[in-house]
């Protein structure tokens, strides 16, 4: 199968491209390197050194004998998007090419506007390119569990059977996103469902939980194949950040009480979920939603797990929550679709956390400790 991975230079896009290539698919990666630009803007860097895309592609061919096609360009350039689809002729497209951090979208007006424009308009360009080039292309779109927010009812997989005044209908599950980034993902979902309904597109929307880890079966084959390891308070995910703080002897910074619950999954499960979705496409006209997570923990529980696994003293420090969210909430997520396709999850274990300690220890000289502390506040830019 010919698969185009958008955002193929990123934290998840790059290992996804390798995983699909390793499983025999013909892969192209596309990126505009915006993610590397955010590091420059924020004055941070990946904990683990990463090579440029050309070096990565060359290393994968050397290690595996498999070639990746690469494209450099922006989804906001509609002509470029049409040209790539016409040239590469993909059977499936995996879409990671969006600004992915809630804190980044909440820095100020400019970052909120950038996030929504980049994410929503880029995806609209892609939708039109698929519809007008080959509507049979299966689009696998990476969404987020954050689209749902924390409703006081069970979270279904994308759709909800509703009965109102004696009548029934099947509706998209109502969304209560918690940032302008998450809102952009909701807009994407609504636009893509509309495209399925009116143009007969085939789309799988993967509402992904918080991903942890840095290594996959492919990236460990050569240091040049390593993917990013983000630890800063803007782009770093909570488990990765706690592991780094433990190794550095810094307190684990829990926002508020730590009662906020998150869906999590191992990076190895992320790439496998995408493979399963690609190889089992949605039907024409179907907007299919999978909740891509394997287990859930509160932030406080994650801190406890890291502290228990670390071979030394660990302190936990509770900070004022910079976000606007419920301190404690109900959280019960249905996530059976990918398991039904054959996913065998890696659950969070002491062994996995301990292996992350080793990665951090080998690169701890690259950490900027100040970047671990939150600087973006959801209400911080507004006048009292």
Residue pairs with C-beta under 8 A, 6 or more apart in sequence:
1 25
1 26
1 91
1 92
1 278
1 279
2 25
2 26
2 28
2 88
2 89
2 90
2 91
2 92
3 20
3 25
3 26
3 27
3 28
3 90
3 91
3 92
3 93
3 94
3 278
4 27
4 28
4 29
4 30
4 84
4 85
4 88
4 90
4 92
4 93
4 94
5 13
5 16
5 17
5 20
5 27
5 28
5 29
5 30
5 93
5 94
5 96
6 13
6 30
6 31
6 75
6 93
6 94
6 95
6 96
6 97
6 126
7 13
7 30
7 31
7 35
7 95
7 96
7 97
7 98
8 14
8 16
8 17
8 28
8 29
8 30
8 31
8 53
8 70
8 96
9 29
9 31
9 33
9 35
9 36
9 53
9 56
10 31
10 35
10 96
10 100
10 227
10 228
11 35
11 211
11 227
11 228
11 230
12 96
12 142
12 211
12 227
12 267
12 270
12 271
13 29
13 31
13 94
13 96
13 97
14 29
14 56
14 219
14 227
14 228
15 216
15 218
15 219
15 227
15 267
15 270
15 271
16 94
16 96
16 270
16 271
16 274
17 27
17 29
17 68
18 60
18 216
18 218
18 219
18 225
18 271
19 216
19 217
19 218
19 271
19 272
19 274
19 275
20 27
20 94
20 271
20 274
20 275
20 278
21 27
21 60
21 64
21 66
21 68
21 218
22 64
22 66
22 217
22 218
23 275
25 278
27 66
27 68
27 69
28 68
28 69
28 70
28 71
28 84
28 88
28 90
29 53
29 57
29 68
29 69
29 70
29 71
30 70
30 71
30 72
30 73
30 84
30 97
31 53
31 70
31 71
31 72
31 97
32 72
32 73
32 74
32 75
32 97
33 53
33 72
34 99
34 118
35 228
38 99
38 101
38 104
38 234
38 235
39 45
39 46
42 232
42 234
42 235
42 371
43 368
43 371
44 232
44 234
44 235
44 368
44 371
45 366
46 228
46 229
46 230
47 229
47 230
47 231
47 244
47 359
47 360
47 363
47 366
47 367
48 214
48 226
48 227
48 228
48 229
48 359
48 363
49 226
49 363
49 366
50 56
50 226
50 227
50 228
51 59
51 224
51 226
53 70
53 72
54 70
55 224
56 224
56 225
57 67
57 68
57 70
59 222
59 224
59 225
60 66
60 68
60 218
60 225
61 67
61 68
62 222
63 221
63 222
63 225
64 218
64 221
69 88
71 84
71 88
73 80
73 81
73 84
74 80
74 122
75 81
75 97
75 121
75 122
75 123
75 125
75 126
76 117
76 118
76 121
76 122
76 125
77 125
78 125
78 128
78 129
81 125
81 126
81 129
82 129
82 132
82 133
85 129
85 130
85 133
85 134
85 137
86 133
89 134
90 137
91 137
91 138
92 137
92 138
92 139
92 140
92 278
92 281
93 126
93 130
93 137
93 138
93 139
93 140
94 140
94 142
94 274
94 278
95 123
95 126
95 139
95 140
95 141
95 142
96 142
97 122
98 118
98 119
98 122
98 123
98 142
98 184
98 185
98 188
99 105
99 114
99 115
99 118
99 119
99 181
99 184
100 181
100 235
101 181
101 234
101 235
102 146
102 178
102 179
102 180
102 181
102 182
102 323
103 179
103 233
103 234
103 235
103 322
103 374
103 376
104 111
104 115
104 181
104 234
104 235
104 376
105 111
105 112
105 115
105 116
105 179
105 180
105 181
105 184
106 112
106 179
106 180
106 181
106 376
106 377
106 378
107 376
107 381
108 381
109 381
112 180
115 180
115 181
115 184
116 180
116 183
116 184
116 187
119 181
119 184
119 185
119 187
119 188
120 184
120 187
120 188
120 191
123 141
123 188
123 191
123 192
124 191
126 139
127 139
127 191
127 192
127 195
127 201
130 137
130 139
130 201
131 195
131 199
131 201
135 199
135 200
135 201
135 284
136 202
136 284
137 202
138 202
138 203
138 204
138 278
138 281
138 282
139 192
139 201
139 202
139 203
139 204
140 203
140 204
140 206
140 274
140 277
140 278
141 188
141 189
141 192
141 203
141 204
141 205
141 206
142 206
142 208
143 185
143 188
143 189
143 205
143 206
143 207
143 208
144 182
144 185
144 207
144 208
145 155
145 207
145 208
145 209
145 210
145 262
145 263
145 291
145 292
145 293
145 333
146 177
146 178
146 179
146 181
146 182
146 185
147 175
147 177
147 182
147 185
147 186
147 189
147 207
148 155
148 173
148 175
148 176
148 177
148 207
148 333
149 175
149 176
149 177
149 178
149 182
150 176
150 260
150 261
150 325
150 326
150 329
150 330
150 331
151 174
151 176
151 330
152 329
152 330
153 330
154 332
154 333
154 334
155 173
155 291
155 331
155 332
155 333
155 334
156 173
156 334
157 207
157 289
157 290
157 291
157 334
157 335
157 336
157 337
158 172
158 173
158 205
158 207
158 287
158 288
158 289
158 290
158 291
159 170
159 171
159 172
159 173
159 289
160 170
160 171
160 172
160 173
160 174
161 168
161 169
161 170
162 168
162 169
162 170
162 171
172 189
172 190
172 193
173 289
175 186
175 189
177 183
177 185
177 186
178 323
178 324
178 325
179 323
179 378
189 205
189 289
192 201
192 203
192 205
192 287
193 203
193 287
195 201
195 203
196 202
196 203
196 285
196 286
196 287
197 285
197 287
200 284
200 285
201 284
201 285
202 281
202 282
202 283
202 284
202 285
202 286
203 282
203 286
203 287
203 288
204 277
204 281
204 282
204 288
204 289
204 290
205 287
205 288
205 289
205 290
206 273
206 274
206 277
206 289
206 290
206 292
207 289
207 290
207 291
207 292
208 265
208 270
208 292
208 293
209 262
209 263
209 264
209 265
209 291
209 292
209 293
209 294
209 296
210 237
210 238
210 239
210 262
210 263
210 264
210 265
211 237
211 264
211 265
211 266
211 267
211 270
212 237
212 239
212 240
212 264
212 265
212 266
212 267
212 348
212 352
212 356
213 266
213 267
213 268
213 352
213 356
214 226
214 227
214 228
214 229
214 240
214 267
214 356
214 359
215 267
215 268
215 355
215 359
216 227
216 267
216 268
216 271
217 268
218 225
219 225
219 226
219 227
227 267
229 240
229 359
229 363
230 236
230 237
230 240
231 240
231 241
231 244
231 367
231 371
231 372
232 241
232 368
232 371
232 372
233 241
233 371
233 372
233 373
233 374
233 375
233 376
234 375
234 376
236 244
236 372
238 262
238 299
238 302
239 264
239 302
239 306
239 348
239 353
239 356
240 356
241 253
241 372
242 252
242 302
242 303
242 306
243 306
243 353
243 356
243 357
243 360
244 250
244 360
244 364
244 367
244 372
245 251
245 252
245 253
245 372
246 252
246 306
246 307
246 310
246 312
246 314
246 357
247 310
247 357
247 360
247 361
247 364
248 364
248 367
248 369
249 312
250 369
250 372
251 315
251 316
251 317
252 303
252 306
252 307
252 314
252 315
252 316
252 317
253 317
253 319
253 372
253 373
253 374
254 299
254 300
254 303
254 316
254 317
254 318
254 319
255 299
255 318
255 319
255 320
255 321
255 322
255 323
255 374
256 318
256 319
256 320
256 321
256 327
257 300
257 318
257 327
257 328
258 298
258 299
258 300
258 301
258 303
258 318
259 298
259 299
259 300
259 326
259 327
259 328
259 329
260 298
260 299
260 325
260 326
260 327
260 329
261 296
261 297
261 298
261 299
261 329
261 331
262 296
262 297
262 298
262 299
262 302
263 291
263 293
263 295
263 296
263 331
263 333
263 335
264 293
264 294
264 295
264 296
264 297
264 302
264 348
265 273
265 292
265 293
265 294
265 295
265 345
266 294
266 345
266 346
266 347
266 348
266 352
268 346
269 294
269 343
269 345
269 346
270 292
272 343
273 290
273 292
273 338
273 343
276 338
276 341
276 342
276 343
277 290
277 338
277 341
280 341
282 288
288 337
289 337
290 335
290 337
290 338
291 333
291 334
291 335
291 337
292 335
292 338
293 333
293 335
294 335
294 343
294 345
294 346
294 347
295 345
295 347
295 348
296 331
296 333
297 305
297 348
300 316
303 316
304 316
305 348
305 353
306 314
306 353
307 314
307 316
308 350
309 350
309 353
309 354
309 357
310 357
319 373
319 374
321 327
322 374
322 376
322 377
322 378
322 380
323 378
324 378
324 379
339 345
346 352
360 367
